[in-house]
Amino acid sequence: MLSVSQLLWLLLSFVVLTRYFKVIWASKSLPPGPVPFPFIGNLWTLGFKLHPQILTKLTESYGNIYTIWLGETPLVVLNGCKAVKDGIVSHSDVLSGRPVASLLKDLHRGRGIVMSNGDTWKQQRRFGMMTLRNLGLGNGALESQIQEEARCMVEQFRAKKGEPFDPSYILNHAVANIISALVYGHRFSIEDVTFQELTNCTHCIVENISSSWARIYDAFPWLMKNVPGPHKAAFGYMNYLEEYTKKEIEIHKENGLPGEPQDVIDHYLAQIKKSQNKEASTFDEDNLIAVVIDLFGAGTETTAIALLWGLLYMVAYPDIQQEVQKELDATSNGPQIYYKDRKNLPYTNAVIHEILRYGNIAAVGMPRTCTKNIKIRNYSLRKDTMVLANLDSVLYDPQYWKTPNQFNPQNFLDSDGNFLMNEAFMPFSAGSRVCLGEQLARSEVFNFFSTLMRSFSFQLPEGVTEVNTKYIYKLTLQPHPFRICAVPR
């Protein structure tokens, strides 16, 4: 007769095998992929991370569309420009959902823009796009703010007097102040403790949601919600951002002028009042808090990292830096640089695009889900299936780039030296979930980078002869910390 412990082991084995065979059966209707292990799926194979190099490596065995398992949840990965466009571009509306169970989803509680679904996402995104336009995106009003921050940034660089320094904090401050003025209605001084805490919380959340703990959370949210671990820290950082935003909302309620909205919070409060009797409205203060945090986080981290990569590449490739400065000097039309000037600066424009391509800040992008049954190429995917467009594989696709694995502005220039856009240029993703702040980010990177190139020559510190252009993998791909010298021109 079996003992109680033996019966329990038999029962446990039966449950594990039953669930495993259920995964194996489900995988038959999905694109091929590595055989999943019981319970953990392919997490071990992935090193518990969605690392771009690992995802690209799997294409050698399984092709450009394959399936990996995060625990018992399948994730269909699209690789290369053609496969990605067949998915998130050709089926833009259908591939517009977000996973309903993940660390990022729980942090946002399904609110705001980035991680919401359905009517909430549609209404919040539409509001975000409309409000950014109302606040000057695409016209001179917002560009003047960018130019002012660029001027302040130049002064902070100049104060270093050509001595070695880490440019990351100054760049982060300049970029954060643009989005801060848009959402909060004011900028921060570089010494402001609150500003330092806001940007630190944003940075720590990015680090947390790219960790191995986050991948385990995504696979087993029902478990990870109730066990301690490093993943819990992200909720503390998010709580700080929420509490600060609540205080800002109260200040806006007290000091705002009716009919004269000045920033995102003012516009949103007006929208809440306008929509309060509409049954289908999703405009409330919880979503307002989430929208503000979405915009502040997305509008700070990635753009500042892009500029960091830009400076690093310029000291790594001084001949390219000199060509940019030569072109800027030859076409200068006064002290200010405008986004429209890019049309007369083909080489500089190409260099900036190559920074965004080669730096690949967004790494592999964020998973989406099918809002209904869909067929991609020869594979039928059911509603709620997770799909990941591997942006890294698009930006490095050898079929579309002259030198995919080298930093080379010629990737964006024709034989006559004219700027040439490439259809595989997708650093901001594509389709209906394309980055909401793409136009703002493009304008900021162009203005800040061009202003810095015209104002300084960037060099390595004395005694330093090598430049580390390898990245640190987080949710974004970031350069290793470095120091440079900004020598006034």
MIZA-868639 format. One record per residue (C-alpha): residue number from 1; z, x, y. Coordinates in steps of 0.2 Angstrom, whole numbers, padded with zeros to 4 digits. Layout:
+-----+-------+-------+-------+
! num !    up !  east ! north !
+-----+-------+-------+-------+
! NUM !     Z !     X !     Y !
...
+-----+-------+-------+-------+
***
This chain:
+-----+-------+-------+-------+
! num !    up !  east ! north !
+-----+-------+-------+-------+
!   1 !  0000 !  0000 !  0000 !
!   2 ! -0005 !  0007 !  0017 !
!   3 !  0009 !  0011 !  0029 !
!   4 !  0010 !  0004 !  0047 !
!   5 !  0004 !  0020 !  0055 !
!   6 ! -0011 !  0020 !  0043 !
!   7 ! -0016 !  0002 !  0047 !
!   8 ! -0015 !  0007 !  0065 !
!   9 ! -0026 !  0022 !  0063 !
!  10 ! -0039 !  0011 !  0053 !
!  11 ! -0038 ! -0002 !  0066 !
!  12 ! -0041 !  0011 !  0080 !
!  13 ! -0055 !  0019 !  0070 !
!  14 ! -0063 !  0002 !  0068 !
!  15 ! -0062 ! -0002 !  0087 !
!  16 ! -0070 !  0015 !  0091 !
!  17 ! -0084 !  0014 !  0079 !
!  18 ! -0088 ! -0004 !  0084 !
!  19 ! -0089 !  0000 !  0102 !
!  20 ! -0099 !  0016 !  0098 !
!  21 ! -0112 !  0006 !  0088 !
!  22 ! -0113 ! -0006 !  0102 !
!  23 ! -0118 !  0008 !  0113 !
!  24 ! -0130 !  0015 !  0101 !
!  25 ! -0138 ! -0002 !  0099 !
!  26 ! -0139 ! -0005 !  0118 !
!  27 ! -0148 !  0012 !  0120 !
!  28 ! -0163 !  0006 !  0109 !
!  29 ! -0169 ! -0005 !  0124 !
!  30 ! -0166 !  0009 !  0137 !
!  31 ! -0176 !  0025 !  0141 !
!  32 ! -0172 !  0039 !  0129 !
!  33 ! -0158 !  0052 !  0133 !
!  34 ! -0145 !  0063 !  0125 !
!  35 ! -0135 !  0055 !  0111 !
!  36 ! -0118 !  0049 !  0118 !
!  37 ! -0102 !  0053 !  0111 !
!  38 ! -0089 !  0039 !  0106 !
!  39 ! -0079 !  0033 !  0121 !
!  40 ! -0084 !  0047 !  0134 !
!  41 ! -0103 !  0044 !  0132 !
!  42 ! -0112 !  0059 !  0140 !
!  43 ! -0098 !  0065 !  0152 !
!  44 ! -0095 !  0081 !  0142 !
!  45 ! -0114 !  0085 !  0143 !
!  46 ! -0114 !  0082 !  0161 !
!  47 ! -0099 !  0093 !  0164 !
!  48 ! -0091 !  0077 !  0171 !
!  49 ! -0102 !  0078 !  0187 !
!  50 ! -0119 !  0072 !  0192 !
!  51 ! -0125 !  0089 !  0196 !
!  52 ! -0143 !  0090 !  0202 !
!  53 ! -0147 !  0105 !  0191 !
!  54 ! -0141 !  0097 !  0175 !
!  55 ! -0150 !  0081 !  0179 !
!  56 ! -0166 !  0090 !  0182 !
!  57 ! -0164 !  0101 !  0166 !
!  58 ! -0163 !  0085 !  0155 !
!  59 ! -0181 !  0081 !  0160 !
!  60 ! -0187 !  0095 !  0149 !
!  61 ! -0181 !  0085 !  0134 !
!  62 ! -0182 !  0067 !  0139 !
!  63 ! -0195 !  0066 !  0153 !
!  64 ! -0194 !  0059 !  0170 !
!  65 ! -0185 !  0043 !  0166 !
!  66 ! -0170 !  0045 !  0154 !
!  67 ! -0153 !  0037 !  0151 !
!  68 ! -0136 !  0045 !  0152 !
!  69 ! -0120 !  0036 !  0148 !
!  70 ! -0104 !  0037 !  0159 !
!  71 ! -0092 !  0032 !  0146 !
!  72 ! -0099 !  0016 !  0139 !
!  73 ! -0110 !  0012 !  0154 !
!  74 ! -0128 !  0017 !  0154 !
!  75 ! -0136 !  0026 !  0170 !
!  76 ! -0155 !  0027 !  0170 !
!  77 ! -0160 !  0042 !  0180 !
!  78 ! -0177 !  0043 !  0189 !
!  79 ! -0184 !  0061 !  0192 !
!  80 ! -0199 !  0067 !  0202 !
!  81 ! -0208 !  0059 !  0216 !
!  82 ! -0219 !  0047 !  0206 !
!  83 ! -0204 !  0040 !  0195 !
!  84 ! -0193 !  0038 !  0210 !
!  85 ! -0206 !  0029 !  0220 !
!  86 ! -0210 !  0018 !  0206 !
!  87 ! -0192 !  0013 !  0206 !
!  88 ! -0183 !  0012 !  0223 !
!  89 ! -0199 !  0010 !  0233 !
!  90 ! -0210 ! -0001 !  0223 !
!  91 ! -0195 ! -0011 !  0217 !
!  92 ! -0185 ! -0009 !  0233 !
!  93 ! -0177 ! -0027 !  0234 !
!  94 ! -0173 ! -0027 !  0216 !
!  95 ! -0165 ! -0010 !  0216 !
!  96 ! -0154 ! -0014 !  0230 !
!  97 ! -0137 ! -0017 !  0222 !
!  98 ! -0122 ! -0006 !  0220 !
!  99 ! -0111 ! -0003 !  0205 !
! 100 ! -0097 ! -0016 !  0204 !
! 101 ! -0085 ! -0004 !  0196 !
! 102 ! -0083 !  0014 !  0203 !
! 103 ! -0071 !  0024 !  0213 !
! 104 ! -0082 !  0022 !  0229 !
! 105 ! -0083 !  0004 !  0226 !
! 106 ! -0064 !  0002 !  0225 !
! 107 ! -0061 !  0013 !  0240 !
! 108 ! -0072 !  0001 !  0250 !
! 109 ! -0067 ! -0014 !  0241 !
! 110 ! -0085 ! -0020 !  0241 !
! 111 ! -0085 ! -0022 !  0260 !
! 112 ! -0095 ! -0014 !  0274 !
! 113 ! -0113 ! -0008 !  0271 !
! 114 ! -0113 !  0007 !  0259 !
! 115 ! -0105 ! -0001 !  0244 !
! 116 ! -0107 ! -0020 !  0247 !
! 117 ! -0119 ! -0032 !  0238 !
! 118 ! -0128 ! -0048 !  0241 !
! 119 ! -0125 ! -0058 !  0257 !
! 120 ! -0112 ! -0046 !  0263 !
! 121 ! -0123 ! -0031 !  0262 !
! 122 ! -0138 ! -0040 !  0269 !
! 123 ! -0128 ! -0047 !  0284 !
! 124 ! -0118 ! -0031 !  0287 !
! 125 ! -0134 ! -0019 !  0286 !
! 126 ! -0144 ! -0031 !  0297 !
! 127 ! -0130 ! -0031 !  0310 !
! 128 ! -0129 ! -0012 !  0309 !
! 129 ! -0147 ! -0009 !  0312 !
! 130 ! -0148 ! -0022 !  0327 !
! 131 ! -0132 ! -0015 !  0335 !
! 132 ! -0138 !  0003 !  0334 !
! 133 ! -0154 ! -0002 !  0343 !
! 134 ! -0144 ! -0012 !  0356 !
! 135 ! -0133 !  0004 !  0359 !
! 136 ! -0148 !  0015 !  0363 !
! 137 ! -0155 !  0021 !  0346 !
! 138 ! -0173 !  0025 !  0349 !
! 139 ! -0172 !  0026 !  0368 !
! 140 ! -0166 !  0038 !  0382 !
! 141 ! -0149 !  0030 !  0383 !
! 142 ! -0142 !  0037 !  0367 !
! 143 ! -0153 !  0053 !  0368 !
! 144 ! -0144 !  0057 !  0384 !
! 145 ! -0127 !  0057 !  0375 !
! 146 ! -0134 !  0069 !  0362 !
! 147 ! -0140 !  0081 !  0375 !
! 148 ! -0123 !  0080 !  0383 !
! 149 ! -0114 !  0085 !  0367 !
! 150 ! -0127 !  0098 !  0364 !
! 151 ! -0123 !  0105 !  0381 !
! 152 ! -0104 !  0105 !  0377 !
! 153 ! -0108 !  0113 !  0360 !
! 154 ! -0118 !  0127 !  0369 !
! 155 ! -0103 !  0131 !  0380 !
! 156 ! -0091 !  0132 !  0365 !
! 157 ! -0103 !  0144 !  0356 !
! 158 ! -0105 !  0154 !  0372 !
! 159 ! -0086 !  0156 !  0373 !
! 160 ! -0086 !  0166 !  0357 !
! 161 ! -0095 !  0180 !  0368 !
! 162 ! -0106 !  0186 !  0353 !
! 163 ! -0091 !  0189 !  0342 !
! 164 ! -0091 !  0183 !  0324 !
! 165 ! -0085 !  0165 !  0321 !
! 166 ! -0087 !  0150 !  0309 !
! 167 ! -0098 !  0137 !  0317 !
! 168 ! -0093 !  0123 !  0306 !
! 169 ! -0079 !  0115 !  0316 !
! 170 ! -0089 !  0116 !  0333 !
! 171 ! -0104 !  0108 !  0324 !
! 172 ! -0094 !  0094 !  0316 !
! 173 ! -0085 !  0090 !  0332 !
! 174 ! -0102 !  0088 !  0342 !
! 175 ! -0110 !  0077 !  0328 !
! 176 ! -0094 !  0067 !  0326 !
! 177 ! -0093 !  0063 !  0345 !
! 178 ! -0110 !  0055 !  0344 !
! 179 ! -0105 !  0042 !  0331 !
! 180 ! -0088 !  0041 !  0339 !
! 181 ! -0095 !  0036 !  0355 !
! 182 ! -0106 !  0023 !  0346 !
! 183 ! -0092 !  0015 !  0336 !
! 184 ! -0076 !  0018 !  0346 !
! 185 ! -0083 !  0019 !  0363 !
! 186 ! -0076 !  0036 !  0367 !
! 187 ! -0077 !  0054 !  0362 !
! 188 ! -0063 !  0066 !  0356 !
! 189 ! -0059 !  0083 !  0363 !
! 190 ! -0060 !  0097 !  0351 !
! 191 ! -0041 !  0100 !  0351 !
! 192 ! -0037 !  0082 !  0348 !
! 193 ! -0026 !  0080 !  0333 !
! 194 ! -0032 !  0063 !  0329 !
! 195 ! -0050 !  0069 !  0328 !
! 196 ! -0045 !  0083 !  0317 !
! 197 ! -0036 !  0071 !  0305 !
! 198 ! -0051 !  0058 !  0305 !
! 199 ! -0063 !  0072 !  0301 !
! 200 ! -0052 !  0079 !  0288 !
! 201 ! -0049 !  0062 !  0279 !
! 202 ! -0068 !  0060 !  0279 !
! 203 ! -0071 !  0077 !  0272 !
! 204 ! -0058 !  0075 !  0258 !
! 205 ! -0065 !  0058 !  0253 !
! 206 ! -0082 !  0066 !  0251 !
! 207 ! -0074 !  0080 !  0240 !
! 208 ! -0064 !  0067 !  0230 !
! 209 ! -0078 !  0056 !  0225 !
! 210 ! -0088 !  0070 !  0219 !
! 211 ! -0075 !  0077 !  0208 !
! 212 ! -0074 !  0076 !  0189 !
! 213 ! -0059 !  0064 !  0191 !
! 214 ! -0071 !  0052 !  0200 !
! 215 ! -0084 !  0052 !  0186 !
! 216 ! -0070 !  0048 !  0174 !
! 217 ! -0064 !  0034 !  0186 !
! 218 ! -0082 !  0028 !  0186 !
! 219 ! -0083 !  0027 !  0167 !
! 220 ! -0065 !  0020 !  0165 !
! 221 ! -0060 !  0011 !  0181 !
! 222 ! -0049 ! -0001 !  0171 !
! 223 ! -0039 !  0014 !  0165 !
! 224 ! -0040 !  0025 !  0181 !
! 225 ! -0033 !  0012 !  0192 !
! 226 ! -0017 !  0012 !  0183 !
! 227 ! -0014 !  0031 !  0180 !
! 228 ! -0009 !  0045 !  0192 !
! 229 ! -0020 !  0059 !  0196 !
! 230 ! -0030 !  0068 !  0210 !
! 231 ! -0041 !  0053 !  0212 !
! 232 ! -0027 !  0043 !  0220 !
! 233 ! -0027 !  0054 !  0235 !
! 234 ! -0044 !  0047 !  0241 !
! 235 ! -0035 !  0030 !  0243 !
! 236 ! -0022 !  0038 !  0255 !
! 237 ! -0036 !  0046 !  0265 !
! 238 ! -0045 !  0029 !  0266 !
! 239 ! -0029 !  0021 !  0272 !
! 240 ! -0027 !  0033 !  0286 !
! 241 ! -0045 !  0029 !  0292 !
! 242 ! -0042 !  0010 !  0290 !
! 243 ! -0026 !  0010 !  0300 !
! 244 ! -0033 !  0020 !  0314 !
! 245 ! -0048 !  0008 !  0315 !
! 246 ! -0036 ! -0007 !  0316 !
! 247 ! -0028 !  0001 !  0331 !
! 248 ! -0045 !  0004 !  0339 !
! 249 ! -0049 ! -0015 !  0336 !
! 250 ! -0033 ! -0021 !  0344 !
! 251 ! -0037 ! -0010 !  0359 !
! 252 ! -0054 ! -0017 !  0360 !
! 253 ! -0047 ! -0035 !  0359 !
! 254 ! -0036 ! -0031 !  0374 !
! 255 ! -0048 ! -0021 !  0385 !
! 256 ! -0065 ! -0027 !  0381 !
! 257 ! -0075 ! -0037 !  0394 !
! 258 ! -0082 ! -0053 !  0387 !
! 259 ! -0101 ! -0053 !  0387 !
! 260 ! -0102 ! -0034 !  0390 !
! 261 ! -0100 ! -0025 !  0373 !
! 262 ! -0100 ! -0007 !  0374 !
! 263 ! -0099 ! -0001 !  0356 !
! 264 ! -0100 ! -0006 !  0338 !
! 265 ! -0082 ! -0014 !  0338 !
! 266 ! -0086 ! -0024 !  0354 !
! 267 ! -0102 ! -0030 !  0346 !
! 268 ! -0094 ! -0034 !  0330 !
! 269 ! -0080 ! -0044 !  0338 !
! 270 ! -0093 ! -0054 !  0347 !
! 271 ! -0102 ! -0057 !  0331 !
! 272 ! -0086 ! -0063 !  0323 !
! 273 ! -0083 ! -0076 !  0336 !
! 274 ! -0102 ! -0081 !  0336 !
! 275 ! -0101 ! -0084 !  0317 !
! 276 ! -0084 ! -0091 !  0315 !
! 277 ! -0091 ! -0109 !  0311 !
! 278 ! -0104 ! -0103 !  0299 !
! 279 ! -0099 ! -0106 !  0281 !
! 280 ! -0110 ! -0092 !  0274 !
! 281 ! -0105 ! -0079 !  0287 !
! 282 ! -0097 ! -0063 !  0280 !
! 283 ! -0092 ! -0056 !  0297 !
! 284 ! -0073 ! -0054 !  0298 !
! 285 ! -0061 ! -0040 !  0303 !
! 286 ! -0060 ! -0033 !  0285 !
! 287 ! -0079 ! -0030 !  0285 !
! 288 ! -0078 ! -0023 !  0303 !
! 289 ! -0066 ! -0010 !  0297 !
! 290 ! -0077 ! -0005 !  0283 !
! 291 ! -0093 ! -0005 !  0294 !
! 292 ! -0084 !  0007 !  0306 !
! 293 ! -0078 !  0019 !  0293 !
! 294 ! -0096 !  0019 !  0284 !
! 295 ! -0104 !  0023 !  0301 !
! 296 ! -0091 !  0036 !  0306 !
! 297 ! -0091 !  0045 !  0289 !
! 298 ! -0110 !  0044 !  0286 !
! 299 ! -0114 !  0049 !  0304 !
! 300 ! -0103 !  0065 !  0303 !
! 301 ! -0103 !  0074 !  0287 !
! 302 ! -0121 !  0075 !  0282 !
! 303 ! -0129 !  0079 !  0299 !
! 304 ! -0116 !  0093 !  0303 !
! 305 ! -0120 !  0100 !  0286 !
! 306 ! -0138 !  0100 !  0289 !
! 307 ! -0135 !  0110 !  0305 !
! 308 ! -0124 !  0122 !  0296 !
! 309 ! -0138 !  0125 !  0284 !
! 310 ! -0150 !  0127 !  0298 !
! 311 ! -0140 !  0141 !  0306 !
! 312 ! -0137 !  0150 !  0289 !
! 313 ! -0156 !  0150 !  0286 !
! 314 ! -0160 !  0157 !  0303 !
! 315 ! -0149 !  0172 !  0300 !
! 316 ! -0156 !  0173 !  0282 !
! 317 ! -0174 !  0173 !  0288 !
! 318 ! -0174 !  0181 !  0306 !
! 319 ! -0193 !  0181 !  0307 !
! 320 ! -0193 !  0162 !  0306 !
! 321 ! -0179 !  0161 !  0319 !
! 322 ! -0190 !  0172 !  0331 !
! 323 ! -0205 !  0161 !  0328 !
! 324 ! -0195 !  0145 !  0332 !
! 325 ! -0189 !  0154 !  0348 !
! 326 ! -0206 !  0160 !  0353 !
! 327 ! -0213 !  0142 !  0351 !
! 328 ! -0198 !  0134 !  0361 !
! 329 ! -0200 !  0147 !  0375 !
! 330 ! -0219 !  0144 !  0376 !
! 331 ! -0217 !  0125 !  0377 !
! 332 ! -0201 !  0123 !  0387 !
! 333 ! -0203 !  0109 !  0401 !
! 334 ! -0186 !  0111 !  0409 !
! 335 ! -0167 !  0112 !  0404 !
! 336 ! -0167 !  0097 !  0392 !
! 337 ! -0175 !  0095 !  0375 !
! 338 ! -0181 !  0078 !  0370 !
! 339 ! -0185 !  0071 !  0353 !
! 340 ! -0202 !  0067 !  0358 !
! 341 ! -0205 !  0085 !  0361 !
! 342 ! -0206 !  0088 !  0343 !
! 343 ! -0225 !  0083 !  0344 !
! 344 ! -0228 !  0099 !  0354 !
! 345 ! -0217 !  0110 !  0343 !
! 346 ! -0226 !  0109 !  0326 !
! 347 ! -0217 !  0125 !  0319 !
! 348 ! -0200 !  0120 !  0325 !
! 349 ! -0202 !  0103 !  0318 !
! 350 ! -0208 !  0110 !  0301 !
! 351 ! -0193 !  0122 !  0301 !
! 352 ! -0181 !  0107 !  0304 !
! 353 ! -0189 !  0097 !  0290 !
! 354 ! -0188 !  0112 !  0278 !
! 355 ! -0170 !  0113 !  0282 !
! 356 ! -0167 !  0095 !  0277 !
! 357 ! -0178 !  0097 !  0261 !
! 358 ! -0172 !  0114 !  0255 !
! 359 ! -0154 !  0111 !  0260 !
! 360 ! -0155 !  0094 !  0251 !
! 361 ! -0139 !  0088 !  0259 !
! 362 ! -0138 !  0071 !  0249 !
! 363 ! -0140 !  0080 !  0232 !
! 364 ! -0145 !  0066 !  0220 !
! 365 ! -0141 !  0051 !  0230 !
! 366 ! -0130 !  0036 !  0226 !
! 367 ! -0133 !  0025 !  0210 !
! 368 ! -0140 !  0008 !  0213 !
! 369 ! -0140 ! -0007 !  0201 !
! 370 ! -0154 ! -0020 !  0197 !
! 371 ! -0151 ! -0037 !  0205 !
! 372 ! -0161 ! -0045 !  0191 !
! 373 ! -0171 ! -0040 !  0176 !
! 374 ! -0185 ! -0027 !  0180 !
! 375 ! -0198 ! -0017 !  0172 !
! 376 ! -0201 !  0001 !  0178 !
! 377 ! -0216 !  0009 !  0170 !
! 378 ! -0214 !  0004 !  0151 !
! 379 ! -0195 !  0001 !  0152 !
! 380 ! -0187 ! -0016 !  0154 !
! 381 ! -0170 ! -0014 !  0163 !
! 382 ! -0158 ! -0029 !  0163 !
! 383 ! -0149 ! -0035 !  0178 !
! 384 ! -0134 ! -0025 !  0183 !
! 385 ! -0141 ! -0009 !  0175 !
! 386 ! -0137 !  0006 !  0185 !
! 387 ! -0151 !  0017 !  0191 !
! 388 ! -0150 !  0034 !  0200 !
! 389 ! -0165 !  0041 !  0210 !
! 390 ! -0162 !  0060 !  0208 !
! 391 ! -0167 !  0065 !  0226 !
! 392 ! -0166 !  0084 !  0222 !
! 393 ! -0180 !  0082 !  0209 !
! 394 ! -0191 !  0074 !  0223 !
! 395 ! -0187 !  0087 !  0236 !
! 396 ! -0191 !  0101 !  0224 !
! 397 ! -0205 !  0092 !  0214 !
! 398 ! -0218 !  0106 !  0211 !
! 399 ! -0232 !  0094 !  0211 !
! 400 ! -0229 !  0090 !  0230 !
! 401 ! -0223 !  0107 !  0238 !
! 402 ! -0232 !  0123 !  0241 !
! 403 ! -0216 !  0133 !  0237 !
! 404 ! -0203 !  0121 !  0230 !
! 405 ! -0190 !  0134 !  0226 !
! 406 ! -0192 !  0144 !  0242 !
! 407 ! -0187 !  0141 !  0260 !
! 408 ! -0204 !  0140 !  0268 !
! 409 ! -0209 !  0130 !  0284 !
! 410 ! -0227 !  0131 !  0277 !
! 411 ! -0222 !  0116 !  0266 !
! 412 ! -0224 !  0105 !  0282 !
! 413 ! -0239 !  0114 !  0290 !
! 414 ! -0258 !  0113 !  0287 !
! 415 ! -0270 !  0127 !  0287 !
! 416 ! -0272 !  0126 !  0306 !
! 417 ! -0253 !  0126 !  0310 !
! 418 ! -0251 !  0107 !  0313 !
! 419 ! -0236 !  0098 !  0307 !
! 420 ! -0240 !  0089 !  0291 !
! 421 ! -0228 !  0076 !  0283 !
! 422 ! -0226 !  0075 !  0264 !
! 423 ! -0223 !  0059 !  0255 !
! 424 ! -0210 !  0068 !  0244 !
! 425 ! -0199 !  0071 !  0259 !
! 426 ! -0185 !  0059 !  0255 !
! 427 ! -0168 !  0067 !  0261 !
! 428 ! -0162 !  0050 !  0267 !
! 429 ! -0167 !  0041 !  0251 !
! 430 ! -0180 !  0027 !  0252 !
! 431 ! -0182 !  0008 !  0249 !
! 432 ! -0170 ! -0005 !  0255 !
! 433 ! -0155 !  0007 !  0254 !
! 434 ! -0162 !  0020 !  0264 !
! 435 ! -0150 !  0029 !  0276 !
! 436 ! -0146 !  0017 !  0290 !
! 437 ! -0143 !  0031 !  0302 !
! 438 ! -0159 !  0041 !  0298 !
! 439 ! -0167 !  0040 !  0315 !
! 440 ! -0150 !  0045 !  0323 !
! 441 ! -0148 !  0060 !  0311 !
! 442 ! -0166 !  0066 !  0314 !
! 443 ! -0164 !  0065 !  0333 !
! 444 ! -0147 !  0074 !  0332 !
! 445 ! -0153 !  0088 !  0321 !
! 446 ! -0169 !  0091 !  0332 !
! 447 ! -0159 !  0091 !  0348 !
! 448 ! -0145 !  0101 !  0342 !
! 449 ! -0155 !  0114 !  0332 !
! 450 ! -0168 !  0116 !  0346 !
! 451 ! -0155 !  0118 !  0360 !
! 452 ! -0146 !  0131 !  0349 !
! 453 ! -0161 !  0141 !  0345 !
! 454 ! -0167 !  0141 !  0364 !
! 455 ! -0149 !  0147 !  0369 !
! 456 ! -0144 !  0160 !  0357 !
! 457 ! -0151 !  0173 !  0344 !
! 458 ! -0140 !  0171 !  0328 !
! 459 ! -0136 !  0187 !  0319 !
! 460 ! -0125 !  0192 !  0305 !
! 461 ! -0108 !  0201 !  0309 !
! 462 ! -0108 !  0220 !  0310 !
! 463 ! -0107 !  0227 !  0292 !
! 464 ! -0113 !  0211 !  0284 !
! 465 ! -0130 !  0214 !  0275 !
! 466 ! -0132 !  0199 !  0263 !
! 467 ! -0133 !  0180 !  0266 !
! 468 ! -0126 !  0168 !  0253 !
! 469 ! -0138 !  0154 !  0253 !
! 470 ! -0131 !  0146 !  0237 !
! 471 ! -0123 !  0129 !  0238 !
! 472 ! -0106 !  0122 !  0234 !
! 473 ! -0108 !  0105 !  0225 !
! 474 ! -0099 !  0091 !  0231 !
! 475 ! -0105 !  0073 !  0235 !
! 476 ! -0116 !  0083 !  0247 !
! 477 ! -0123 !  0101 !  0244 !
! 478 ! -0114 !  0112 !  0257 !
! 479 ! -0116 !  0131 !  0261 !
! 480 ! -0102 !  0143 !  0257 !
! 481 ! -0091 !  0146 !  0272 !
! 482 ! -0099 !  0160 !  0283 !
! 483 ! -0097 !  0168 !  0300 !
! 484 ! -0111 !  0172 !  0312 !
! 485 ! -0113 !  0180 !  0330 !
! 486 ! -0121 !  0169 !  0343 !
! 487 ! -0129 !  0181 !  0356 !
! 488 ! -0134 !  0173 !  0372 !
! 489 ! -0153 !  0174 !  0376 !
+-----+-------+-------+-------+
***
